[in-house]
Amino acid sequence: MFRALFRLRPFVRTSPEGAPRARRSKRGRAALALVCGAGAFALLQVLFVVFTELSPVLSDPIYAARERQLGALRTEKPNDKLVLFLGSSRVQDAFRAGAVNGATAFNFGTPGAGPIANSLYLRRLHRAGHVPDVLFLELMYPLCADGGPWPQEGPLITADRVTRTERDLLIERYGFPGDLYRRLWRRSALVPFLTHGFKLIGRAAPDALPSNKQMRAAHGADDHGWLAPLEGLKPDPEKRDKQLAHYKPWVTDWRPGPWTHAALTDTFDLCRERGTAVALVLMPEGTAFRALPNPDARARIDSYVAELKAQFGCSVIDAREWFGDEQFLDGHHLLRPGAERFTARLVAEGIEPLLKARGAK
Amino acid sequence: MLSLIADAPPHDAGFTSGLAYFRWLHELLPAPFFHTQAFLAFFALVLAVYWTIPRRFQMTRIWVLVIASFHFYAAWSFELAFLVTGTTLLDYLFGRAMGATDRPRVRKLLACTSVCMNLGVLCYFKYRGFFLNELYEGMRALGMDPGFTKLNPLEVIVPFGISFYTFEAISYAVDVYKRKIEPEKSLPRFLLFILFFPHLVAGPIVRAGDFLVQTRRPKRWNWLRVQLGVQLFLVGAFKKMAIADRMALYCDPVFKDPEAFGTVTVWFAVLAYAIRIYCDFSGYSDMALGAAHLLGYKLTNNFNMPYLAANVSEFWRRWHISLSTWLRDYVFIPLGGSRGGAWFTRRNLLLTMLIGGLWHGAAWGYIAWGAAHGLLLVFHKVFHDFCESRERLKAALDTWAGIGLRILVTFFCVSLCWVLFQPELGKALTVFEKLFSIQKGQTLLLSNWALWTTVGVLLACQLILRSGLWAQLHARLPAPVLGTGYAVCLCAALVLAPDAGTTFIYFQF
């Protein structure tokens, strides 16, 4: 037996280094590395999803940039009245909020924002403690058009931009397609690094993105949210025709959509609850844009605006015909001189009277 | 044109009228690309089923892989999946028949039939459109009536990976005929050799001698092998998603419309394309190798840092190794190799590379690319012979500076050749015109620093790998650090992937 044991020893120790043990330890190390890798990946994913639920910094960077700027302004002048202008890129380019005296004015115009996005943004702003005293709300009527089963804004408010609660609100209240939107939301939550990747790069190294994807709207605005149109630009008929072709199907035979009306109602209700004065603004348009709705549709737009005014007791600023075609880049986005003129007129005719009525100095 | 290929919609026509089962399959796995969520789900299912089967049921495992591979292809096109399976069956029968007889003439006839059948399938699907259209143009130019209409190249359906599996089948027939290997007796093993989904659509081109022997070894779950597989898959996904697809943003618009861009932008696009094609194809190969390792199989390594090659000959020993060795063994050597005189060898080199070019695609661009590489190889051989008798020149070229210069010159030549690597020769010539005459034009919307950063990172990674530093580091890193590295690599690939990813360039071949 003693001999047998001796014979076994070399069999067990196949090499002086103890190769079988080393192999076992290598296998264990490999398994541990893989388990750690899977765990770390899952953890990173979960953290990312939780982060996007808690903060819009990565999920909705343009909104987050604006909110951050607004927060900074409010910290500087905490006692000032707050004048907020919610709207689309038309507002973003046109309103130089820094020109307003006697109150903190902020341009919260963001690309593609219609009544539904504005309603969401106002909710978020309220949660962040930014309750405006006066709200200028753009009535971007092409986005209010009844476009069938879904709201026109549906494709613009992508599922990766909203939280779970907002997703449910959009589905239940604003007619977003439930199954599809939930699926898209789940997908973006399942692979958040893929979904939010370009936003992450846009924040960390915007130069790595093509210039048309660098989200100039998020990073290029001034302290008051104005994304100043570049100097020296001129009206571009090619761009105008492209924009006209884009908006034509929505506007030609315009009728108000139920979902956007619900969003507008919610916005007005939120403002009433918080004591915010609201002014509806129809932004300036070039002649070709103004001619897009047929006479019946135009009448419907006018009567809808009148109804809103009567229903919610808001003031209305109809700026559609304020400027000629030479002031627009593409028929509905103002060039820099146009923006200056628009701001001056809006301050004189809209902001100052409302502020005075609210008792501002 | 590159992006036209890349963005070409998957072959959907067959699914409108096909069987409901295959339509359903197509919805689940619309394209056979490894970096898609659908493939990962499919692969996870295959892995789970495969490793759940006890080891003693080795043949059941093989059948599982055969069925999975068939479904992988059938999800894209069930008709073509049946075609591939059918030709594979015939190759199997030809092999068995060759094994059953000792009469040289019969064996030769069977081998020729098998080779001709595979080449026939390849020519019918891949080259028919090209040759008929060239014939059409030629007859029209001579004022004759062709008697048939011109084919639209976009309407000609070329089965994914046809060049890869036909070459595998040809090598099998030749090897059996030459008695290098025994004909495979087991049908499922032979089916797996051709249909194995990790290498089915874009290689590497496996040899029967290497693969069939692996099907006989019982497979055990091995964490080391799994780790290697996962590592390769992750590196491949990173190369494809984070580098190749990103580089496509630089080169695709320029190669699509070279007229519109200025000289500097076109030079940047050429550099970006060289990186893109390497990361795209080697990324795919890495993923294929990784997937195969996870199933317990080892495929041929297809790349070995080709852009660090110091001459074109070395480049071809490092680039698409499975194809270059195939061409060497089944074209260059049968043509006479370098056994004859200098001119004979040069002719063989040129012919081999021309066939290599034609293998990539039925278009003048690919043929010109093959010819250019053939000429480069001939030039290298001449220069090599010239240097042999000049000791000082040889010594200078072997210094660090000399090697660096040779690497740069090789990379420059290879990158210029990539310009030809597209179906439309006219566009390639426009690119050359732009490259060598200062012309103004558009610039890209991208900043060039991202391109230079990619070049720098890629070069650093290759140098670290070549120096063996990574091997040392990998062995010493604690497992949790290594694991976190995998997670970070995957997250980085997902973050850096452009929102509009592209297909793999080599899938068209």
Interface residues (C-beta under 8 A of the other chain):
Chain A: K26 R27 G28 R29 A30 A31 L32 A33 L34 V35 C36 G37 A38 G39 A40 F41 L43 L44 V191 F193 L194 H196 G197 F198 L200 I201 A205 D207 A208 L209 P210 S211 N212
Chain B: Q37 N222 W223 L224 V226 Q227 V230 L249 L444 L445 L446 S447 W449 A450 A479 P480 L482 G483 T484 G485 Y486 A487 V488 L490 C491 L494 V495 L496 A497 P498 D499
